[in-house]
Amino acid sequence: MFPEIFKKNFRTVGISVVLAVGTLALYWPALRHGFIGLDDNQYVTANPIVQAGLTWTGVKWAFTNTIASNWFPLTWFSYMIDCRFYGLNPAGHHLTSVLFHIANGLLLFAWLNRVTGATWRSALVAAFFAWHPLRVESVAWVAERKDVLSAFFWLLALLAYTRYAELFKVQNPKSKVFYLLALLLFACGLMSKPMVVTLPFVFLLADYWPLNRIQNSEFRIQNSELQKTDR
């Protein structure tokens, strides 16, 4: 029993390392690129509030202003923190986006492996997501930080919701904590990019598969009994 668990954990860690190193290697060239004139100037290079770093004035501004019809205070915070550490050195800003993308690939693998138990298939899906050329725009364009940051909170919220569902199934009172955590992470995702508004529908899909909560729900049982009665 113990050797099998150790072997499985070793395999999971090994896959995670390969996934992280492979993603870093693929996107490392982005660090040699500069800012571009499309939105990067509005968000960073021509934005004195962002360049001042994370300040109380910047926090208030991030929550009360929109640029290009976008409201994403947490994304602004990430730019401000980057400017505090890297200034206007584009390599640092690109590195932050790359690290978030690596974390997203690992989180996706962790979630899929947890809910399906299919380690290799989960690794394949995570690698496809992390290494697909369609991800380049989100990772290598500083103005698209909102994509990798919102995905980060999206996946964390999905993990928290999964843990809630597992604990709720056994009537563990701690399930409420993870439910509230999922809501908090959902809010953080919305404050990174409004597109995350669709996440509750993903929760419903996850309830159907792979969490199998809908098939086992009392509603499904009662519905089946009503159908039998009608017959």
C-alpha positions in Angstrom: 0.0 0.0 0.0 2.7 2.5 1.0 5.0 1.8 -2.0 2.0 2.3 -4.3 1.1 5.7 -2.7 4.8 6.8 -2.8 5.0 5.8 -6.5 1.9 7.7 -7.3 3.1 10.8 -5.5 6.5 10.6 -7.1 4.9 10.4 -10.5 2.7 13.4 -9.8 5.6 15.5 -8.6 7.7 14.4 -11.6 5.0 15.4 -14.0 4.5 18.7 -12.2 8.3 19.5 -12.6 8.3 18.6 -16.3 5.2 20.7 -16.8 6.7 23.7 -15.0 10.1 23.5 -16.6 8.7 22.9 -20.1 6.4 25.9 -19.8 9.2 28.1 -18.5 11.4 27.0 -21.4 8.8 27.7 -24.0 8.0 31.2 -22.7 11.4 32.2 -21.6 12.0 34.1 -24.9 9.2 36.5 -23.9 11.5 38.0 -21.3 13.7 39.4 -24.1 10.7 41.4 -25.6 9.8 44.9 -24.7 6.5 46.7 -24.2 4.3 47.4 -27.2 2.2 50.4 -28.1 -1.1 48.6 -27.9 -2.6 49.0 -24.4 0.8 48.5 -22.6 1.1 52.3 -22.6 -2.3 52.8 -21.0 -1.7 50.1 -18.4 2.0 50.6 -17.5 4.4 52.7 -19.5 2.3 55.9 -19.7 0.4 55.4 -16.4 2.1 57.4 -13.6 -0.2 55.9 -10.9 0.8 52.4 -11.8 4.4 53.3 -12.0 4.3 54.7 -8.5 3.9 51.2 -7.2 1.3 49.9 -4.7 0.1 52.9 -2.8 -3.1 53.9 -1.0 -3.7 56.4 -3.8 -3.2 53.7 -6.3 -5.5 51.3 -4.5 -8.3 53.9 -4.4 -7.7 54.7 -8.1 -7.8 51.0 -9.1 -11.2 50.5 -7.4 -12.8 53.6 -8.8 -11.5 54.0 -12.4 -11.9 52.1 -15.6 -9.7 52.2 -18.7 -10.9 50.9 -22.0 -14.2 49.9 -20.3 -12.3 47.5 -18.0 -12.7 47.3 -14.2 -10.0 45.0 -12.8 -8.4 46.3 -9.5 -6.4 43.2 -8.8 -4.9 43.3 -12.3 -3.9 46.9 -11.5 -2.3 45.8 -8.3 -0.2 43.2 -10.1 1.1 46.0 -12.4 1.8 48.2 -9.5 3.7 45.5 -7.6 5.7 44.8 -10.8 6.6 48.5 -11.1 7.7 48.5 -7.5 10.2 45.6 -8.1 11.1 46.0 -11.8 10.3 49.6 -12.6 9.8 49.8 -16.4 12.0 46.9 -17.2 9.7 44.8 -19.4 11.6 41.5 -18.6 10.2 41.6 -15.1 6.6 42.2 -16.2 6.9 39.3 -18.7 8.4 37.1 -16.0 5.4 37.7 -13.7 3.0 36.6 -16.5 5.1 33.5 -17.3 5.1 32.5 -13.6 1.3 32.9 -13.4 0.9 30.8 -16.5 3.1 28.1 -15.0 1.0 28.1 -11.9 -2.2 27.8 -13.9 -0.9 24.8 -15.8 0.0 23.1 -12.5 -3.3 24.0 -10.9 -5.2 22.6 -13.9 -3.2 19.4 -13.6 -3.8 19.2 -9.9 -7.6 19.6 -10.3 -8.0 17.1 -13.1 -5.8 14.6 -11.4 -7.8 15.0 -8.2 -11.3 14.6 -9.7 -10.5 11.9 -12.3 -7.5 10.0 -10.9 -6.3 9.7 -14.5 -2.8 11.1 -13.9 -1.3 10.8 -17.4 -4.4 12.0 -19.2 -4.6 14.9 -16.7 -1.0 15.7 -17.5 -1.7 15.6 -21.2 -4.6 18.1 -20.9 -2.6 20.4 -18.7 0.4 20.3 -21.1 -1.9 21.0 -24.0 -3.3 24.0 -22.2 0.1 25.3 -21.0 2.0 24.8 -24.3 -0.7 25.6 -26.9 0.3 28.5 -29.2 -3.1 30.2 -28.4 -1.7 31.0 -24.9 1.1 33.1 -26.3 -0.9 36.3 -26.5 -2.1 36.0 -22.9 1.4 35.3 -21.6 3.7 37.3 -23.8 1.6 40.5 -23.9 1.9 42.6 -20.7 -1.6 44.1 -21.3 -3.1 40.6 -21.1 -2.0 40.1 -17.5 -5.7 40.0 -16.8 -6.0 36.7 -18.6 -3.4 34.8 -16.6 -4.4 36.4 -13.3 -8.1 35.7 -13.8 -7.3 32.1 -14.8 -5.3 31.8 -11.6 -8.2 32.7 -9.4 -10.6 30.7 -11.6 -8.7 27.5 -11.0 -8.2 28.2 -7.3 -11.9 28.7 -7.0 -12.6 25.4 -8.9 -10.3 23.6 -6.4 -12.0 25.2 -3.4 -15.4 24.3 -4.8 -14.3 20.7 -5.4 -13.1 20.4 -1.8 -16.5 21.9 -0.7 -18.3 19.2 -2.7 -16.2 16.4 -1.2 -16.8 17.6 2.4 -20.5 18.3 1.8 -21.0 14.8 0.6 -19.9 13.5 4.0 -21.7 16.3 5.9 -18.5 17.8 7.2 -19.2 21.3 8.6 -15.9 22.5 7.1 -17.6 22.4 3.8 -19.0 25.8 4.4 -15.5 27.3 4.8 -14.5 26.0 1.4 -17.8 27.2 -0.1 -17.1 30.7 1.2 -13.5 30.4 0.0 -14.7 29.5 -3.5 -16.9 32.6 -3.5 -14.0 34.8 -2.3 -11.8 33.4 -5.1 -14.6 33.9 -7.6 -14.8 37.6 -6.5 -11.0 37.9 -6.9 -11.3 36.5 -10.4 -14.0 39.0 -11.3 -11.7 41.8 -10.0 -9.0 40.4 -12.4 -11.2 40.2 -15.5 -15.0 40.4 -15.7 -15.0 37.3 -18.0 -14.9 35.2 -14.9 -18.6 35.9 -14.5 -19.2 32.5 -16.3 -17.5 30.5 -13.5 -20.7 29.6 -11.7 -21.9 27.8 -14.8 -18.6 25.9 -14.7 -19.4 24.9 -11.2 -22.7 23.5 -12.4 -21.0 21.5 -15.2 -18.5 20.2 -12.6 -21.4 19.1 -10.5 -22.6 17.0 -13.4 -19.1 15.8 -14.3 -16.7 14.9 -12.8 -18.1 15.5 -9.3 -21.3 13.5 -10.1 -23.4 15.5 -7.7 -26.4 16.0 -9.9 -26.8 12.3 -10.7 -26.7 11.5 -7.0 -28.9 14.4 -5.8 -32.3 14.0 -4.1 -33.8 16.0 -7.0 -32.8 13.3 -9.5 -34.2 10.6 -7.2 -37.5 12.5 -6.6 -37.8 13.2 -10.4 -37.3 9.5 -11.1 -40.0 8.6 -8.6 -42.4 11.1 -10.2 -41.8 9.6 -13.6 -42.6 6.1 -12.3 -45.8 7.4 -10.7 -46.9 9.0 -14.0 -46.4 5.7 -15.8 
